[in-house]
Amino acid sequence: MLGTRATVLALQHPVLWREIALARGVWLGTLQLCLCSAIGAVILGVPLGFCLARGPKWLRFWGAVGCALPLGVPPVILAAPFVSASGKTGFPLFFSCLTLAMSFYPLVALAGALAIRALPRGEEEAALLASSPLRAWTGVLGRRIFPAILGGAGAVGALCAWEMGAPDLLSQPSFGMSVYRALNSPQMLAPGESAARAWLAALGVPIIALLFLLPAARALRGLAAQTSSESSPDEARLPWAGFGALVLLVSPGFILWQLFSALENVGAAQTAIAANDDAIFNTLVTATVSAVFLPLGAAFLLSLWSVWPLKARRFALGATLLPGLFAPVVIGVALIELWNRAALGAVYDSRLGMVLVGHFARFFPLAIALFWVPLSNLDPDLKRSAQNLGASPLRAFWTTEIPALKGAIAGIAALIWALCAGELSVSVLVHGPGGDTLAIPIFGLLHAGIAADVAALCLLLMLLCGGAMALAVVALGRKHE
């Protein structure tokens, strides 16, 4: 709908097509940002992934908790400590990539850990007996876990294509900020032109996102056919625990050190938290609702589509993943254009309705992508048997597939919780009066230069995200007992 209106306006006012020409200047900067950030995320994520799969039990627990902490803080907050260094050295690309890699590397770590845990016991033991551990993991076993690492790196690259706050703060060209500036352009030729500018300026984002997501999807598809339900040994054969601990010292250790050093005193932190109690409550409500319904909805749809004809299944999957290819600011504009009407006023004018809609629009494609591999590994005969006995699709899903997917649901729900709690780009556009989530006042205080309040609220947000991941880890531990 937004694209149609933008095209009509562009045909009426050809000057709008300049947005595409102007956006070409940030293609190279965005590609460099995505590629280098994905490489950085792999460097940080792979050691921690081995730690999560092979490290001591206590380190696996704290490593999983630590993975959630960077995801809960908007990357623009993490970029703040690098601003002065970036200005002095003149390397905005390096600091932007470092910021985004430290923010999104948990995606690579979690994907790698799941792939390592899925390795067949016999294959891993045979490879380790036949050669040294380093040669085994870089050779035969490495080829088995490479698709998951590539998938995580592709997801990081796609997220970096949409990021606007951190690259702009560090003076690195990116599509996200180009779209945001087009949206807020003071030049108005016709009603709705700002939305048209945002759409036209964002046309390159899906192309860049696809460059990373398509190879990742093909790799994950191959992983789905290779993985095994037989768990592999828990004993570490390489010092991955030490490497994983080192990664945790870099991030979130660096983030925590920066935030704690910015605090003034305990009383000031308590005052800042008390002043934003409504935002804290809104964050808890919206993130929890999203973390419950997004994973269950994604798993149910994929289960329902599994019995469809191949072409219909591909069409449904493509239509569901399509919104995930667009910049979050464009998703926010599209939601405003679609929901701002009398028939939907109950949701549009509510305090948290549009924030929940924004979370669903942005992260439902991610939930679909994350559940693709776990659901592909389930035995389809279980659901067919339940349906042959008279169970409805919903009942068959709830009784046969949900028990087998409990581990995936717990992990993905914790990940979705952290992402929704720290979501900024869509929420800042669509939230209603009194519907601020915690990321919005943090962003406002950052621009106001109130570093102590920013640090207090960020630490609280990281604590909440770490708590969500800790609950997921405890749930997974009980499942395997």
URQUIBEL-V543622 format. One record per residue. N is the residue number from 1. RES is the residue in one letter. PHI is phi in whole degrees, 0 to 359 (NA if undefined). OMEGA is omega in whole degrees, 0 to 359 (NA if undefined). D_LAST is the distance of its C-alpha to the last C-alpha in whole Angstrom. Layout:
BEGIN
n: {N	N}
res: {RES	RES}
phi: {PHI	PHI}
omega: {OMEGA	OMEGA}
d_last: {D_LAST	D_LAST}
END
This chain:
BEGIN
n: {1	2	3	4	5	6	7	8	9	10	11	12	13	14	15	16	17	18	19	20	21	22	23	24	25	26	27	28	29	30	31	32	33	34	35	36	37	38	39	40	41	42	43	44	45	46	47	48	49	50	51	52	53	54	55	56	57	58	59	60	61	62	63	64	65	66	67	68	69	70	71	72	73	74	75	76	77	78	79	80	81	82	83	84	85	86	87	88	89	90	91	92	93	94	95	96	97	98	99	100	101	102	103	104	105	106	107	108	109	110	111	112	113	114	115	116	117	118	119	120	121	122	123	124	125	126	127	128	129	130	131	132	133	134	135	136	137	138	139	140	141	142	143	144	145	146	147	148	149	150	151	152	153	154	155	156	157	158	159	160	161	162	163	164	165	166	167	168	169	170	171	172	173	174	175	176	177	178	179	180	181	182	183	184	185	186	187	188	189	190	191	192	193	194	195	196	197	198	199	200	201	202	203	204	205	206	207	208	209	210	211	212	213	214	215	216	217	218	219	220	221	222	223	224	225	226	227	228	229	230	231	232	233	234	235	236	237	238	239	240	241	242	243	244	245	246	247	248	249	250	251	252	253	254	255	256	257	258	259	260	261	262	263	264	265	266	267	268	269	270	271	272	273	274	275	276	277	278	279	280	281	282	283	284	285	286	287	288	289	290	291	292	293	294	295	296	297	298	299	300	301	302	303	304	305	306	307	308	309	310	311	312	313	314	315	316	317	318	319	320	321	322	323	324	325	326	327	328	329	330	331	332	333	334	335	336	337	338	339	340	341	342	343	344	345	346	347	348	349	350	351	352	353	354	355	356	357	358	359	360	361	362	363	364	365	366	367	368	369	370	371	372	373	374	375	376	377	378	379	380	381	382	383	384	385	386	387	388	389	390	391	392	393	394	395	396	397	398	399	400	401	402	403	404	405	406	407	408	409	410	411	412	413	414	415	416	417	418	419	420	421	422	423	424	425	426	427	428	429	430	431	432	433	434	435	436	437	438	439	440	441	442	443	444	445	446	447	448	449	450	451	452	453	454	455	456	457	458	459	460	461	462	463	464	465	466	467	468	469	470	471	472	473	474	475	476	477	478	479	480	481}
res: {M	L	G	T	R	A	T	V	L	A	L	Q	H	P	V	L	W	R	E	I	A	L	A	R	G	V	W	L	G	T	L	Q	L	C	L	C	S	A	I	G	A	V	I	L	G	V	P	L	G	F	C	L	A	R	G	P	K	W	L	R	F	W	G	A	V	G	C	A	L	P	L	G	V	P	P	V	I	L	A	A	P	F	V	S	A	S	G	K	T	G	F	P	L	F	F	S	C	L	T	L	A	M	S	F	Y	P	L	V	A	L	A	G	A	L	A	I	R	A	L	P	R	G	E	E	E	A	A	L	L	A	S	S	P	L	R	A	W	T	G	V	L	G	R	R	I	F	P	A	I	L	G	G	A	G	A	V	G	A	L	C	A	W	E	M	G	A	P	D	L	L	S	Q	P	S	F	G	M	S	V	Y	R	A	L	N	S	P	Q	M	L	A	P	G	E	S	A	A	R	A	W	L	A	A	L	G	V	P	I	I	A	L	L	F	L	L	P	A	A	R	A	L	R	G	L	A	A	Q	T	S	S	E	S	S	P	D	E	A	R	L	P	W	A	G	F	G	A	L	V	L	L	V	S	P	G	F	I	L	W	Q	L	F	S	A	L	E	N	V	G	A	A	Q	T	A	I	A	A	N	D	D	A	I	F	N	T	L	V	T	A	T	V	S	A	V	F	L	P	L	G	A	A	F	L	L	S	L	W	S	V	W	P	L	K	A	R	R	F	A	L	G	A	T	L	L	P	G	L	F	A	P	V	V	I	G	V	A	L	I	E	L	W	N	R	A	A	L	G	A	V	Y	D	S	R	L	G	M	V	L	V	G	H	F	A	R	F	F	P	L	A	I	A	L	F	W	V	P	L	S	N	L	D	P	D	L	K	R	S	A	Q	N	L	G	A	S	P	L	R	A	F	W	T	T	E	I	P	A	L	K	G	A	I	A	G	I	A	A	L	I	W	A	L	C	A	G	E	L	S	V	S	V	L	V	H	G	P	G	G	D	T	L	A	I	P	I	F	G	L	L	H	A	G	I	A	A	D	V	A	A	L	C	L	L	L	M	L	L	C	G	G	A	M	A	L	A	V	V	A	L	G	R	K	H	E}
phi: {NA	296	295	296	295	295	295	299	296	293	291	284	231	304	298	294	295	296	300	292	297	293	289	299	293	258	302	297	298	289	299	298	299	295	294	292	294	296	297	298	295	294	299	279	281	296	301	290	298	296	296	294	267	233	285	301	301	294	285	297	296	289	294	294	297	297	298	284	296	296	292	275	248	305	305	297	291	293	286	304	296	269	298	294	295	296	292	280	267	74	239	297	297	299	289	294	294	298	299	289	296	290	276	249	299	304	297	290	298	292	296	296	297	297	294	294	295	273	295	299	302	295	295	292	295	294	294	287	284	281	208	293	303	296	292	295	284	276	254	299	291	299	293	281	263	301	302	293	295	296	297	296	295	296	296	297	299	294	297	292	295	265	291	236	292	295	300	294	297	260	66	259	300	206	294	303	288	299	294	297	291	296	295	260	298	284	278	240	259	199	300	82	293	299	295	296	299	297	295	293	292	267	299	280	298	301	295	295	299	295	302	263	281	295	299	295	295	296	293	293	296	294	297	299	278	260	293	232	280	282	287	259	299	266	284	282	255	230	286	291	299	294	297	297	297	296	297	295	290	287	207	268	304	297	298	297	297	297	289	295	290	274	292	270	201	295	298	295	294	296	295	296	292	295	289	240	295	295	295	296	298	298	296	299	291	293	293	291	300	295	291	278	274	295	297	295	295	296	296	293	297	297	295	294	288	298	261	283	300	302	295	295	294	294	296	297	295	296	295	285	280	304	300	289	271	256	299	304	295	289	300	298	296	296	295	297	296	278	267	278	206	300	296	249	298	299	273	295	268	283	288	242	302	287	295	296	300	296	297	295	294	277	254	296	302	294	298	300	296	291	275	302	291	302	288	293	275	283	285	294	293	297	290	297	296	295	289	294	274	103	285	288	305	293	292	297	297	288	266	249	263	302	301	284	258	303	297	296	296	297	293	290	297	295	296	297	301	296	295	290	296	261	293	233	299	275	300	293	268	251	293	274	302	77	257	297	266	298	294	289	296	298	296	295	292	297	289	280	80	267	294	295	293	301	297	297	289	294	297	296	296	294	297	296	293	296	296	297	291	297	298	295	295	297	297	293	296	292	295	269	286}
omega: {178	180	178	180	179	179	178	179	180	176	178	181	185	180	180	180	176	180	179	179	179	182	180	181	181	179	183	180	180	178	178	180	182	184	183	178	178	178	178	179	177	180	179	189	184	177	180	175	176	178	180	181	189	183	175	185	182	181	175	180	183	175	177	177	180	178	184	188	180	182	183	182	178	182	180	177	179	181	185	181	183	186	182	179	179	181	182	186	180	178	182	180	181	183	176	179	177	179	184	177	179	179	192	182	177	178	178	182	182	178	179	180	179	180	180	179	182	180	177	184	184	181	181	181	180	180	181	177	185	182	179	180	182	180	179	183	178	181	187	184	179	179	180	182	181	180	179	178	178	178	177	178	177	177	177	179	179	178	179	177	182	186	181	189	184	178	180	179	181	176	177	180	178	180	184	180	176	178	182	179	176	179	183	179	180	181	182	177	183	176	180	183	180	177	178	178	180	181	183	179	184	184	179	184	179	180	179	179	180	178	179	186	182	175	179	180	179	180	180	177	176	178	181	180	185	190	182	178	181	184	181	186	180	185	180	176	178	182	181	180	179	178	179	178	178	178	179	175	179	178	17	181	180	180	181	180	179	182	179	179	180	180	177	178	183	181	179	178	178	178	179	180	180	181	182	183	177	179	178	179	179	179	180	182	186	180	181	179	180	182	178	190	180	179	180	179	179	180	181	179	179	177	180	182	186	180	179	171	187	182	178	180	179	179	180	180	179	180	180	181	186	180	180	180	184	180	181	180	177	175	178	179	180	178	178	180	185	189	182	180	188	184	181	185	181	178	186	183	180	184	186	184	184	176	177	177	179	177	180	182	184	190	177	175	178	178	177	181	182	181	184	183	179	181	179	182	181	178	182	181	180	181	179	180	179	180	177	177	176	180	175	178	180	180	178	178	185	185	184	186	179	178	180	183	184	180	179	180	180	181	181	177	178	178	178	179	181	181	180	180	180	183	184	192	179	184	183	180	192	186	179	177	182	183	178	168	191	181	183	175	176	180	179	179	178	180	177	177	180	190	184	179	176	181	181	182	178	178	177	180	178	178	179	180	176	176	178	179	178	177	179	180	178	179	178	178	178	180	185	180	NA}
d_last: {50	50	51	54	56	55	57	60	61	61	63	65	65	65	64	61	60	61	57	56	58	58	54	54	55	51	50	50	49	46	45	45	43	40	40	40	37	35	36	35	32	31	32	30	27	27	26	23	22	21	20	17	16	17	18	16	13	16	18	16	15	19	20	18	20	23	23	24	26	29	28	29	33	36	37	40	39	38	41	43	43	44	47	50	48	49	52	53	52	53	50	48	46	44	43	42	40	39	38	36	34	33	32	31	29	25	26	26	23	21	22	23	19	18	20	19	16	17	20	20	19	22	24	23	23	27	28	27	29	32	32	32	28	31	33	30	28	31	32	30	27	29	30	27	25	29	29	26	28	31	29	28	32	33	32	33	36	37	36	38	41	40	40	43	43	42	45	47	47	47	50	48	49	47	47	45	48	51	49	49	53	54	52	54	57	60	63	63	65	63	61	57	58	56	53	55	55	51	51	53	52	48	49	48	45	43	45	43	40	40	41	38	36	37	36	33	32	34	31	28	30	30	26	25	27	25	22	19	16	15	13	15	15	14	17	20	23	25	26	24	22	26	27	24	25	29	28	27	30	32	30	29	31	34	34	33	36	38	37	37	40	42	41	44	43	40	43	44	40	39	43	42	38	40	43	40	38	39	38	34	34	35	32	30	31	32	29	26	28	28	24	24	27	27	24	24	27	27	24	27	30	28	27	31	32	31	33	36	39	38	41	40	36	38	40	37	35	38	39	36	36	39	39	37	39	42	42	40	44	45	42	43	47	46	44	47	50	48	47	50	52	53	50	47	49	46	43	45	47	44	42	39	39	40	38	35	37	37	34	33	36	35	31	31	32	29	27	28	28	25	23	26	24	20	22	24	22	21	22	26	26	23	25	29	28	27	30	32	31	33	30	31	30	28	27	26	24	22	21	20	20	18	15	15	16	14	13	16	17	16	17	20	21	20	23	25	25	26	29	30	30	32	34	38	40	40	39	43	45	43	42	45	46	44	41	40	37	36	37	41	42	40	42	45	45	45	48	50	49	47	44	43	42	41	38	37	36	35	33	32	31	29	27	26	25	23	21	20	19	17	16	14	12	11	10	9	6	5	6	4	0}
END
